[in-house]
Amino acid sequence: MNMEIRKAEGQPLTTADRQQAVTESLRQIARMSRFVDRKKGIRSYQSHVKNDPWIPILFVVCFVLPTLVGAVYFGLIASDRYVSEARFAIRPALGTADKAAPDSVGTSSGVPSQMVAQDTLITNEYIHSRPMIEAIEAKLPIREWFSRDSIDYFSRFDAEKPIEKFLRYWKRRVGVDVESGSGIMSLTVEAFDPDESLAIAKAVMTEAERMVNDLSVKAREDAVAESSRELKIAEDRMTKIRLAMRDLRNREGVLDAQKSNEANLKIVSELRAARINLAVQLAIGQRDLGPESRRIIDIKQQIKDLDENIARIERQSASQDPEQKRLLSDALTRFEALDNDRKNAEKYYQQVLTAHERARIVAARQIEFFSPIVEPVKAESSVEPRRILMISLVTAGAAVLFAASMFARKMMN
């Protein structure tokens, strides 16, 4: 059958109009088919629910019961928890920035920023440690506070359990958060009474401050002890070199080889000058006097004595004669070596002594401070548990569980 689509006026349609009409017809057919399939799926689902007896059971077990239990527990049974919050930081004392770098002898007499950051992390770990619990237990009956019968079963602690179990419970009740940028630490303490929460928070702050002060004192004492050991080594080294120089003086019979050598050179120079004068006088006298003249004989004898003295002094200074007992040149070499060692030892001793004084001055003052920023205050109302939020989460979880069970049941069928 051949059909031709025309306009209302009876005129034939163009190709574009024909394509638009066909597209609209296909769209209406698809819409009607989806509507039919949807009704068919709804009817199939309703019949599936009516024919499957496990659906109501799954609804009760997976949704109704968890929601009811969560609402009853968080709405009626769960005990109120009161939270006390405090904020504090560990800060270096003013004036210690210039002492932060290690000195030339390896002793750190200041407080670098890395030490403050490390002490902050140590404090964080110490609050969650067993020594902290033992220190708090010595002051407050925290086991009794957390194990009262008025607290609900799931929140209270069994006082008969060992301290390892109590440490886990402590970590759930005491929280510490460290801001990476500023190093400020936030302490939160949960308890079932506002006064108890405040007392525990204050005790934790006090014990943490004591631990930080002990770390600071120990660091200062270690710096002084290290500096004292280095000072003792430098002093022993300097004393040993001085004793070696004393033994060398006694053995060589020379108090100061350098000065003795300078004195000998000066004497030799003066003797040579005197000999030159006598030689000039001898040359002048020989022109006027005979060789047997008394004056000529005396001048020759004086020149001879000067030559002998010059030769003797030079022989003592640098003679290679094995029978010579004291060789000033050899002694001078040994004296110079020991004198250089003595100067180096004295210079090093002065450096160590300066570092020791710096360490002693720093040890006499506190170089780190435990600075409370927000003091803990008594809570006026309970913050935990968040009942509406927890009930909503339980309801949402139960809905997800029911949907998963429905999907599993459908896949099984």
KOLSE-520006 format. One record per residue (C-alpha): chain; residue in one letter; y, z, x; residue number from 0. Coordinates in steps of 0.02 Angstrom, whole numbers, padded with zeros to 5 digits. Each point is the difference from the previous one (the first is absolute). Layout:
+-------+------+--------+--------+--------+-----+
! kette ! rest !      Y !      Z !      X !  nr !
+-------+------+--------+--------+--------+-----+
!     A !    A !      Y !      Z !      X ! NUM !
...
+-------+------+--------+--------+--------+-----+
This chain:
+-------+------+--------+--------+--------+-----+
! kette ! rest !      Y !      Z !      X !  nr !
+-------+------+--------+--------+--------+-----+
!     A !    M !  00000 !  00000 !  00000 !   0 !
!     A !    N !  00168 ! -00052 !  00067 !   1 !
!     A !    M !  00144 !  00115 ! -00039 !   2 !
!     A !    E !  00180 ! -00026 !  00045 !   3 !
!     A !    I !  00125 !  00141 !  00003 !   4 !
!     A !    R !  00168 ! -00043 ! -00071 !   5 !
!     A !    K !  00162 !  00091 ! -00028 !   6 !
!     A !    A !  00053 !  00062 ! -00170 !   7 !
!     A !    E !  00108 ! -00153 ! -00018 !   8 !
!     A !    G ! -00155 ! -00109 !  00026 !   9 !
!     A !    Q !  00049 ! -00058 !  00174 !  10 !
!     A !    P ! -00134 !  00003 !  00136 !  11 !
!     A !    L !  00011 !  00139 !  00133 !  12 !
!     A !    T !  00042 ! -00031 !  00178 !  13 !
!     A !    T ! -00117 !  00045 !  00141 !  14 !
!     A !    A !  00097 !  00160 !  00041 !  15 !
!     A !    D !  00000 !  00057 ! -00181 !  16 !
!     A !    R ! -00186 ! -00032 ! -00011 !  17 !
!     A !    Q ! -00038 !  00104 !  00154 !  18 !
!     A !    Q !  00107 !  00144 ! -00064 !  19 !
!     A !    A ! -00091 ! -00001 ! -00167 !  20 !
!     A !    V ! -00171 !  00002 !  00084 !  21 !
!     A !    T !  00052 !  00146 !  00112 !  22 !
!     A !    E !  00061 !  00103 ! -00147 !  23 !
!     A !    S ! -00162 ! -00033 ! -00095 !  24 !
!     A !    L ! -00107 !  00058 !  00146 !  25 !
!     A !    R !  00106 !  00158 !  00020 !  26 !
!     A !    Q ! -00026 !  00047 ! -00185 !  27 !
!     A !    I ! -00187 ! -00030 !  00013 !  28 !
!     A !    A ! -00013 !  00112 !  00155 !  29 !
!     A !    R !  00100 !  00138 ! -00086 !  30 !
!     A !    M ! -00115 ! -00003 ! -00150 !  31 !
!     A !    S ! -00157 !  00004 !  00109 !  32 !
!     A !    R !  00063 !  00153 !  00097 !  33 !
!     A !    F !  00039 !  00090 ! -00161 !  34 !
!     A !    V ! -00174 ! -00036 ! -00065 !  35 !
!     A !    D ! -00080 !  00057 !  00165 !  36 !
!     A !    R !  00104 !  00160 !  00001 !  37 !
!     A !    K ! -00054 !  00046 ! -00174 !  38 !
!     A !    K ! -00176 ! -00038 !  00047 !  39 !
!     A !    G !  00011 !  00111 !  00157 !  40 !
!     A !    I !  00076 !  00145 ! -00099 !  41 !
!     A !    R ! -00136 ! -00013 ! -00130 !  42 !
!     A !    S ! -00130 ! -00008 !  00138 !  43 !
!     A !    Y !  00072 !  00153 !  00086 !  44 !
!     A !    Q !  00009 !  00098 ! -00164 !  45 !
!     A !    S ! -00177 ! -00044 ! -00041 !  46 !
!     A !    H ! -00052 !  00046 !  00178 !  47 !
!     A !    V !  00082 !  00170 ! -00018 !  48 !
!     A !    K ! -00081 !  00029 ! -00168 !  49 !
!     A !    N ! -00171 ! -00053 !  00063 !  50 !
!     A !    D !  00008 !  00098 !  00167 !  51 !
!     A !    P ! -00026 !  00188 ! -00031 !  52 !
!     A !    W !  00047 !  00045 !  00181 !  53 !
!     A !    I !  00182 ! -00047 ! -00021 !  54 !
!     A !    P !  00051 !  00158 ! -00095 !  55 !
!     A !    I ! -00103 !  00106 !  00119 !  56 !
!     A !    L !  00084 ! -00079 !  00152 !  57 !
!     A !    F !  00170 !  00025 ! -00081 !  58 !
!     A !    V ! -00033 !  00185 ! -00026 !  59 !
!     A !    V ! -00080 !  00029 !  00170 !  60 !
!     A !    C !  00116 ! -00107 !  00108 !  61 !
!     A !    F !  00166 !  00023 ! -00089 !  62 !
!     A !    V !  00005 !  00140 ! -00128 !  63 !
!     A !    L ! -00089 !  00135 !  00100 !  64 !
!     A !    P !  00093 ! -00025 !  00168 !  65 !
!     A !    T !  00166 ! -00009 ! -00091 !  66 !
!     A !    L ! -00040 !  00157 ! -00101 !  67 !
!     A !    V ! -00060 !  00095 !  00154 !  68 !
!     A !    G !  00154 ! -00050 !  00100 !  69 !
!     A !    A !  00116 !  00047 ! -00141 !  70 !
!     A !    V ! -00084 !  00169 ! -00024 !  71 !
!     A !    Y ! -00005 !  00042 !  00186 !  72 !
!     A !    F !  00174 ! -00057 !  00050 !  73 !
!     A !    G !  00078 !  00051 ! -00164 !  74 !
!     A !    L ! -00080 !  00171 ! -00026 !  75 !
!     A !    I ! -00106 !  00059 !  00146 !  76 !
!     A !    A !  00082 ! -00055 !  00164 !  77 !
!     A !    S !  00101 !  00141 !  00078 !  78 !
!     A !    D !  00184 ! -00022 !  00037 !  79 !
!     A !    R !  00043 ! -00022 !  00184 !  80 !
!     A !    Y !  00171 !  00049 !  00067 !  81 !
!     A !    V !  00068 ! -00096 !  00150 !  82 !
!     A !    S !  00119 !  00070 !  00131 !  83 !
!     A !    E !  00077 ! -00128 !  00117 !  84 !
!     A !    A !  00086 !  00022 !  00168 !  85 !
!     A !    R !  00070 ! -00121 !  00128 !  86 !
!     A !    F !  00024 !  00032 !  00186 !  87 !
!     A !    A !  00012 ! -00088 !  00168 !  88 !
!     A !    I ! -00026 !  00036 !  00185 !  89 !
!     A !    R !  00158 ! -00036 !  00098 !  90 !
!     A !    P !  00045 !  00011 !  00185 !  91 !
!     A !    A !  00135 !  00123 !  00051 !  92 !
!     A !    L !  00172 ! -00069 !  00039 !  93 !
!     A !    G !  00030 ! -00029 !  00184 !  94 !
!     A !    T ! -00179 ! -00044 !  00045 !  95 !
!     A !    A !  00021 ! -00188 ! -00007 !  96 !
!     A !    D !  00055 ! -00007 !  00181 !  97 !
!     A !    K ! -00156 !  00095 !  00050 !  98 !
!     A !    A ! -00119 ! -00116 ! -00089 !  99 !
!     A !    A ! -00043 ! -00107 !  00153 ! 100 !
!     A !    P ! -00125 !  00062 !  00129 ! 101 !
!     A !    D !  00076 !  00057 !  00164 ! 102 !
!     A !    S ! -00038 ! -00069 !  00173 ! 103 !
!     A !    V ! -00142 !  00122 !  00035 ! 104 !
!     A !    G ! -00098 ! -00036 ! -00158 ! 105 !
!     A !    T !  00048 !  00149 ! -00107 ! 106 !
!     A !    S !  00066 ! -00031 ! -00174 ! 107 !
!     A !    S !  00132 !  00130 ! -00031 ! 108 !
!     A !    G !  00064 ! -00075 ! -00162 ! 109 !
!     A !    V ! -00064 ! -00048 ! -00173 ! 110 !
!     A !    P ! -00026 ! -00186 ! -00025 ! 111 !
!     A !    S !  00003 ! -00070 ! -00176 ! 112 !
!     A !    Q ! -00185 ! -00040 !  00016 ! 113 !
!     A !    M ! -00035 !  00187 !  00014 ! 114 !
!     A !    V !  00095 !  00035 ! -00162 ! 115 !
!     A !    A ! -00097 ! -00138 ! -00090 ! 116 !
!     A !    Q ! -00163 !  00068 !  00069 ! 117 !
!     A !    D !  00042 !  00177 ! -00054 ! 118 !
!     A !    T !  00037 ! -00067 ! -00175 ! 119 !
!     A !    L ! -00174 ! -00076 ! -00011 ! 120 !
!     A !    I ! -00076 !  00159 !  00072 ! 121 !
!     A !    T !  00087 !  00102 ! -00134 ! 122 !
!     A !    N ! -00067 ! -00116 ! -00135 ! 123 !
!     A !    E ! -00177 !  00021 !  00063 ! 124 !
!     A !    Y !  00021 !  00187 !  00024 ! 125 !
!     A !    I !  00049 !  00028 ! -00183 ! 126 !
!     A !    H ! -00165 ! -00078 ! -00053 ! 127 !
!     A !    S ! -00103 !  00093 !  00130 ! 128 !
!     A !    R ! -00113 !  00152 ! -00004 ! 129 !
!     A !    P !  00115 !  00107 !  00111 ! 130 !
!     A !    M !  00137 ! -00022 ! -00129 ! 131 !
!     A !    I ! -00115 !  00061 ! -00140 ! 132 !
!     A !    E ! -00054 !  00149 !  00105 ! 133 !
!     A !    A !  00181 !  00045 !  00037 ! 134 !
!     A !    I !  00048 ! -00013 ! -00184 ! 135 !
!     A !    E ! -00152 !  00101 ! -00054 ! 136 !
!     A !    A !  00055 !  00140 !  00115 ! 137 !
!     A !    K !  00161 !  00012 ! -00100 ! 138 !
!     A !    L ! -00044 ! -00054 ! -00178 ! 139 !
!     A !    P ! -00159 !  00013 ! -00109 ! 140 !
!     A !    I ! -00005 ! -00188 ! -00029 ! 141 !
!     A !    R ! -00188 ! -00003 ! -00035 ! 142 !
!     A !    E !  00025 !  00120 ! -00145 ! 143 !
!     A !    W !  00148 ! -00100 ! -00064 ! 144 !
!     A !    F ! -00099 ! -00161 ! -00005 ! 145 !
!     A !    S ! -00160 !  00076 ! -00072 ! 146 !
!     A !    R !  00063 !  00098 ! -00152 ! 147 !
!     A !    D ! -00099 ! -00017 ! -00161 ! 148 !
!     A !    S !  00155 ! -00056 ! -00094 ! 149 !
!     A !    I ! -00003 ! -00164 !  00097 ! 150 !
!     A !    D ! -00106 ! -00137 ! -00076 ! 151 !
!     A !    Y ! -00171 ! -00030 !  00076 ! 152 !
!     A !    F !  00040 ! -00169 !  00079 ! 153 !
!     A !    S !  00160 !  00063 !  00083 ! 154 !
!     A !    R ! -00046 !  00171 !  00067 ! 155 !
!     A !    F ! -00085 !  00037 !  00164 ! 156 !
!     A !    D ! -00158 !  00103 !  00024 ! 157 !
!     A !    A !  00051 !  00145 !  00112 ! 158 !
!     A !    E ! -00179 !  00018 !  00065 ! 159 !
!     A !    K !  00001 ! -00171 !  00083 ! 160 !
!     A !    P !  00030 ! -00011 !  00190 ! 161 !
!     A !    I !  00167 ! -00042 !  00078 ! 162 !
!     A !    E ! -00052 ! -00181 !  00031 ! 163 !
!     A !    K ! -00007 ! -00026 ! -00189 ! 164 !
!     A !    F !  00163 !  00093 ! -00021 ! 165 !
!     A !    L !  00080 ! -00116 !  00128 ! 166 !
!     A !    R ! -00040 ! -00150 ! -00110 ! 167 !
!     A !    Y !  00071 !  00091 ! -00151 ! 168 !
!     A !    W !  00155 !  00047 !  00101 ! 169 !
!     A !    K !  00034 ! -00183 !  00042 ! 170 !
!     A !    R !  00002 ! -00039 ! -00188 ! 171 !
!     A !    R !  00125 !  00137 ! -00036 ! 172 !
!     A !    V !  00115 ! -00017 !  00152 ! 173 !
!     A !    G !  00074 ! -00169 !  00044 ! 174 !
!     A !    V !  00112 ! -00057 !  00144 ! 175 !
!     A !    D !  00091 ! -00165 !  00011 ! 176 !
!     A !    V !  00095 ! -00058 !  00156 ! 177 !
!     A !    E !  00140 ! -00128 ! -00013 ! 178 !
!     A !    S ! -00027 ! -00122 !  00142 ! 179 !
!     A !    G !  00184 ! -00040 !  00025 ! 180 !
!     A !    S !  00080 !  00172 ! -00002 ! 181 !
!     A !    G ! -00148 !  00112 !  00041 ! 182 !
!     A !    I !  00038 !  00111 ! -00150 ! 183 !
!     A !    M ! -00156 !  00087 ! -00066 ! 184 !
!     A !    S ! -00024 !  00036 ! -00186 ! 185 !
!     A !    L ! -00113 !  00146 ! -00045 ! 186 !
!     A !    T ! -00072 !  00019 ! -00176 ! 187 !
!     A !    V ! -00105 !  00150 ! -00054 ! 188 !
!     A !    E ! -00094 !  00005 ! -00166 ! 189 !
!     A !    A ! -00053 !  00167 ! -00074 ! 190 !
!     A !    F ! -00040 !  00068 ! -00172 ! 191 !
!     A !    D !  00146 !  00121 !  00000 ! 192 !
!     A !    P !  00181 ! -00038 !  00048 ! 193 !
!     A !    D !  00017 !  00158 !  00105 ! 194 !
!     A !    E ! -00161 ! -00036 !  00093 ! 195 !
!     A !    S !  00053 ! -00180 !  00034 ! 196 !
!     A !    L !  00166 !  00061 !  00071 ! 197 !
!     A !    A ! -00083 !  00134 !  00107 ! 198 !
!     A !    I ! -00125 ! -00124 !  00075 ! 199 !
!     A !    A !  00138 ! -00127 !  00038 ! 200 !
!     A !    K !  00104 !  00132 !  00090 ! 201 !
!     A !    A ! -00151 !  00061 !  00098 ! 202 !
!     A !    V ! -00044 ! -00178 !  00054 ! 203 !
!     A !    M !  00180 ! -00029 !  00056 ! 204 !
!     A !    T !  00002 !  00162 !  00100 ! 205 !
!     A !    E ! -00166 ! -00035 !  00085 ! 206 !
!     A !    A !  00048 ! -00181 !  00040 ! 207 !
!     A !    E !  00163 !  00060 !  00079 ! 208 !
!     A !    R ! -00095 !  00128 !  00105 ! 209 !
!     A !    M ! -00119 ! -00136 !  00061 ! 210 !
!     A !    V !  00143 ! -00117 !  00046 ! 211 !
!     A !    N !  00088 !  00139 !  00096 ! 212 !
!     A !    D ! -00162 !  00040 !  00093 ! 213 !
!     A !    L ! -00018 ! -00183 !  00048 ! 214 !
!     A !    S !  00179 ! -00001 !  00064 ! 215 !
!     A !    V ! -00024 !  00160 !  00099 ! 216 !
!     A !    K ! -00162 ! -00063 !  00076 ! 217 !
!     A !    A !  00081 ! -00166 !  00050 ! 218 !
!     A !    R !  00143 !  00093 !  00084 ! 219 !
!     A !    E ! -00118 !  00119 !  00088 ! 220 !
!     A !    D ! -00107 ! -00145 !  00060 ! 221 !
!     A !    A !  00155 ! -00088 !  00069 ! 222 !
!     A !    V !  00053 !  00157 !  00095 ! 223 !
!     A !    A ! -00177 !  00030 !  00065 ! 224 !
!     A !    E ! -00016 ! -00180 !  00059 ! 225 !
!     A !    S !  00170 !  00009 !  00085 ! 226 !
!     A !    S ! -00046 !  00166 !  00083 ! 227 !
!     A !    R ! -00161 ! -00074 !  00068 ! 228 !
!     A !    E !  00094 ! -00149 !  00071 ! 229 !
!     A !    L !  00131 !  00116 !  00074 ! 230 !
!     A !    K ! -00134 !  00103 !  00086 ! 231 !
!     A !    I ! -00079 ! -00157 !  00074 ! 232 !
!     A !    A !  00169 ! -00061 !  00065 ! 233 !
!     A !    E !  00039 !  00172 !  00073 ! 234 !
!     A !    D ! -00168 !  00011 !  00089 ! 235 !
!     A !    R !  00023 ! -00174 !  00071 ! 236 !
!     A !    M !  00174 !  00041 !  00066 ! 237 !
!     A !    T ! -00061 !  00165 !  00075 ! 238 !
!     A !    K ! -00146 ! -00087 !  00085 ! 239 !
!     A !    I !  00115 ! -00127 !  00084 ! 240 !
!     A !    R !  00120 !  00136 !  00058 ! 241 !
!     A !    L ! -00143 !  00098 !  00078 ! 242 !
!     A !    A ! -00059 ! -00159 !  00088 ! 243 !
!     A !    M !  00174 ! -00024 !  00074 ! 244 !
!     A !    R !  00002 !  00181 !  00057 ! 245 !
!     A !    D ! -00168 ! -00019 !  00086 ! 246 !
!     A !    L !  00060 ! -00160 !  00083 ! 247 !
!     A !    R !  00155 !  00088 !  00069 ! 248 !
!     A !    N ! -00105 !  00143 !  00068 ! 249 !
!     A !    R ! -00126 ! -00118 !  00077 ! 250 !
!     A !    E !  00127 ! -00117 !  00079 ! 251 !
!     A !    G !  00126 !  00134 !  00044 ! 252 !
!     A !    V !  00139 ! -00099 ! -00084 ! 253 !
!     A !    L !  00101 !  00065 ! -00146 ! 254 !
!     A !    D !  00066 ! -00170 ! -00050 ! 255 !
!     A !    A ! -00064 ! -00155 !  00087 ! 256 !
!     A !    Q !  00139 ! -00109 ! -00069 ! 257 !
!     A !    K !  00138 !  00114 !  00060 ! 258 !
!     A !    S ! -00090 !  00028 !  00165 ! 259 !
!     A !    N ! -00011 ! -00187 !  00027 ! 260 !
!     A !    E !  00184 ! -00021 ! -00043 ! 261 !
!     A !    A !  00046 !  00141 !  00120 ! 262 !
!     A !    N ! -00103 ! -00079 !  00140 ! 263 !
!     A !    L !  00081 ! -00168 ! -00026 ! 264 !
!     A !    K !  00171 !  00082 !  00006 ! 265 !
!     A !    I ! -00043 !  00093 !  00161 ! 266 !
!     A !    V ! -00068 ! -00158 !  00081 ! 267 !
!     A !    S !  00158 ! -00092 ! -00048 ! 268 !
!     A !    E !  00110 !  00136 !  00074 ! 269 !
!     A !    L ! -00105 !  00005 !  00161 ! 270 !
!     A !    R !  00013 ! -00188 !  00019 ! 271 !
!     A !    A !  00188 !  00009 ! -00022 ! 272 !
!     A !    A !  00010 !  00137 !  00134 ! 273 !
!     A !    R ! -00109 ! -00103 !  00117 ! 274 !
!     A !    I !  00114 ! -00150 ! -00020 ! 275 !
!     A !    N !  00150 !  00106 !  00047 ! 276 !
!     A !    L ! -00090 !  00067 !  00154 ! 277 !
!     A !    A ! -00053 ! -00175 !  00049 ! 278 !
!     A !    V !  00182 ! -00056 ! -00008 ! 279 !
!     A !    Q !  00054 !  00151 !  00104 ! 280 !
!     A !    L ! -00139 ! -00038 !  00126 ! 281 !
!     A !    A !  00056 ! -00180 !  00019 ! 282 !
!     A !    I !  00181 !  00052 !  00028 ! 283 !
!     A !    G ! -00047 !  00141 !  00121 ! 284 !
!     A !    Q ! -00111 ! -00111 !  00107 ! 285 !
!     A !    R !  00150 ! -00110 !  00040 ! 286 !
!     A !    D !  00099 !  00143 !  00070 ! 287 !
!     A !    L ! -00134 !  00122 !  00061 ! 288 !
!     A !    G ! -00155 ! -00021 !  00102 ! 289 !
!     A !    P ! -00175 !  00009 ! -00072 ! 290 !
!     A !    E ! -00029 !  00171 !  00079 ! 291 !
!     A !    S !  00152 !  00074 ! -00082 ! 292 !
!     A !    R ! -00030 !  00158 ! -00099 ! 293 !
!     A !    R !  00082 ! -00073 ! -00156 ! 294 !
!     A !    I ! -00105 ! -00156 !  00008 ! 295 !
!     A !    I ! -00159 !  00103 !  00019 ! 296 !
!     A !    D !  00047 !  00110 ! -00151 ! 297 !
!     A !    I !  00038 ! -00150 ! -00109 ! 298 !
!     A !    K ! -00168 ! -00079 !  00045 ! 299 !
!     A !    Q ! -00090 !  00163 ! -00040 ! 300 !
!     A !    Q !  00087 !  00012 ! -00169 ! 301 !
!     A !    I ! -00047 ! -00179 ! -00041 ! 302 !
!     A !    K ! -00180 !  00038 !  00048 ! 303 !
!     A !    D ! -00003 !  00154 ! -00112 ! 304 !
!     A !    L !  00071 ! -00099 ! -00145 ! 305 !
!     A !    D ! -00133 ! -00136 !  00023 ! 306 !
!     A !    E ! -00138 !  00130 !  00001 ! 307 !
!     A !    N !  00065 !  00084 ! -00159 ! 308 !
!     A !    I !  00019 ! -00166 ! -00089 ! 309 !
!     A !    A ! -00176 ! -00052 !  00049 ! 310 !
!     A !    R ! -00071 !  00169 ! -00054 ! 311 !
!     A !    I !  00081 ! -00006 ! -00172 ! 312 !
!     A !    E ! -00055 ! -00180 ! -00027 ! 313 !
!     A !    R ! -00176 !  00045 !  00056 ! 314 !
!     A !    Q ! -00007 !  00144 ! -00125 ! 315 !
!     A !    S !  00060 ! -00113 ! -00139 ! 316 !
!     A !    A ! -00115 ! -00149 !  00025 ! 317 !
!     A !    S ! -00115 !  00030 !  00147 ! 318 !
!     A !    Q ! -00178 ! -00064 ! -00007 ! 319 !
!     A !    D ! -00060 !  00124 !  00129 ! 320 !
!     A !    P ! -00163 !  00082 ! -00068 ! 321 !
!     A !    E !  00048 !  00162 !  00086 ! 322 !
!     A !    Q !  00161 !  00008 ! -00100 ! 323 !
!     A !    K ! -00022 !  00139 ! -00129 ! 324 !
!     A !    R !  00140 ! -00045 ! -00117 ! 325 !
!     A !    L !  00046 ! -00179 ! -00039 ! 326 !
!     A !    L !  00160 !  00002 ! -00100 ! 327 !
!     A !    S ! -00025 ! -00177 ! -00065 ! 328 !
!     A !    D ! -00170 !  00042 ! -00075 ! 329 !
!     A !    A !  00067 !  00161 ! -00073 ! 330 !
!     A !    L !  00147 ! -00095 ! -00071 ! 331 !
!     A !    T ! -00118 ! -00120 ! -00090 ! 332 !
!     A !    R ! -00099 !  00143 ! -00076 ! 333 !
!     A !    F !  00159 !  00093 ! -00047 ! 334 !
!     A !    E !  00072 ! -00154 ! -00085 ! 335 !
!     A !    A ! -00159 ! -00025 ! -00104 ! 336 !
!     A !    L ! -00003 !  00182 ! -00054 ! 337 !
!     A !    D !  00186 !  00001 ! -00032 ! 338 !
!     A !    N ! -00016 ! -00151 ! -00117 ! 339 !
!     A !    D ! -00142 !  00088 ! -00092 ! 340 !
!     A !    R !  00106 !  00157 ! -00012 ! 341 !
!     A !    K !  00148 ! -00094 ! -00073 ! 342 !
!     A !    N ! -00111 ! -00088 ! -00129 ! 343 !
!     A !    A ! -00084 !  00164 ! -00046 ! 344 !
!     A !    E !  00166 !  00088 ! -00022 ! 345 !
!     A !    K !  00068 ! -00144 ! -00104 ! 346 !
!     A !    Y ! -00154 !  00001 ! -00112 ! 347 !
!     A !    Y !  00010 !  00189 ! -00014 ! 348 !
!     A !    Q !  00180 ! -00012 ! -00061 ! 349 !
!     A !    Q ! -00050 ! -00128 ! -00132 ! 350 !
!     A !    V ! -00144 !  00108 ! -00061 ! 351 !
!     A !    L !  00112 !  00154 !  00000 ! 352 !
!     A !    T !  00128 ! -00093 ! -00108 ! 353 !
!     A !    A ! -00137 ! -00055 ! -00121 ! 354 !
!     A !    H ! -00067 !  00177 ! -00006 ! 355 !
!     A !    E !  00172 !  00067 ! -00046 ! 356 !
!     A !    R !  00016 ! -00130 ! -00137 ! 357 !
!     A !    A ! -00170 !  00046 ! -00071 ! 358 !
!     A !    R !  00043 !  00184 !  00007 ! 359 !
!     A !    I !  00165 ! -00029 ! -00091 ! 360 !
!     A !    V ! -00086 ! -00104 ! -00135 ! 361 !
!     A !    A ! -00138 !  00130 ! -00018 ! 362 !
!     A !    A !  00131 !  00132 ! -00035 ! 363 !
!     A !    R !  00055 ! -00090 ! -00158 ! 364 !
!     A !    Q ! -00086 ! -00069 ! -00153 ! 365 !
!     A !    I ! -00016 ! -00188 !  00012 ! 366 !
!     A !    E ! -00077 ! -00037 ! -00171 ! 367 !
!     A !    F !  00051 !  00067 ! -00169 ! 368 !
!     A !    F ! -00097 !  00009 ! -00163 ! 369 !
!     A !    S !  00138 ! -00051 ! -00120 ! 370 !
!     A !    P ! -00028 !  00032 ! -00187 ! 371 !
!     A !    I !  00090 ! -00130 ! -00105 ! 372 !
!     A !    V ! -00055 !  00054 ! -00175 ! 373 !
!     A !    E ! -00061 !  00178 ! -00021 ! 374 !
!     A !    P ! -00144 !  00027 ! -00123 ! 375 !
!     A !    V !  00052 !  00066 ! -00171 ! 376 !
!     A !    K ! -00095 !  00071 ! -00147 ! 377 !
!     A !    A ! -00061 ! -00131 ! -00124 ! 378 !
!     A !    E !  00063 !  00025 ! -00178 ! 379 !
!     A !    S ! -00131 ! -00111 ! -00084 ! 380 !
!     A !    S ! -00168 ! -00074 !  00040 ! 381 !
!     A !    V ! -00002 ! -00175 !  00073 ! 382 !
!     A !    E ! -00187 ! -00030 !  00009 ! 383 !
!     A !    P ! -00105 ! -00059 ! -00082 ! 384 !
!     A !    R !  00096 ! -00141 ! -00082 ! 385 !
!     A !    R ! -00091 !  00013 ! -00164 ! 386 !
!     A !    I !  00063 ! -00154 ! -00094 ! 387 !
!     A !    L ! -00019 ! -00109 !  00154 ! 388 !
!     A !    M ! -00177 !  00061 !  00035 ! 389 !
!     A !    I ! -00053 ! -00021 ! -00182 ! 390 !
!     A !    S !  00072 ! -00176 !  00000 ! 391 !
!     A !    L ! -00094 ! -00043 !  00158 ! 392 !
!     A !    V ! -00163 !  00069 ! -00071 ! 393 !
!     A !    T !  00026 ! -00101 ! -00159 ! 394 !
!     A !    A !  00035 ! -00159 !  00098 ! 395 !
!     A !    G ! -00153 !  00028 !  00107 ! 396 !
!     A !    A ! -00108 !  00029 ! -00153 ! 397 !
!     A !    A !  00065 ! -00162 ! -00077 ! 398 !
!     A !    V ! -00043 ! -00095 !  00158 ! 399 !
!     A !    L ! -00172 !  00079 !  00001 ! 400 !
!     A !    F ! -00032 ! -00048 ! -00181 ! 401 !
!     A !    A !  00056 ! -00178 !  00030 ! 402 !
!     A !    A ! -00115 ! -00013 !  00151 ! 403 !
!     A !    S ! -00146 !  00067 ! -00102 ! 404 !
!     A !    M !  00035 ! -00126 ! -00139 ! 405 !
!     A !    F !  00004 ! -00142 !  00125 ! 406 !
!     A !    A ! -00163 !  00058 !  00079 ! 407 !
!     A !    R ! -00081 !  00016 ! -00172 ! 408 !
!     A !    K !  00054 ! -00176 ! -00047 ! 409 !
!     A !    M ! -00068 ! -00071 !  00162 ! 410 !
!     A !    M ! -00165 !  00087 ! -00029 ! 411 !
!     A !    N ! -00014 ! -00078 ! -00174 ! 412 !
+-------+------+--------+--------+--------+-----+
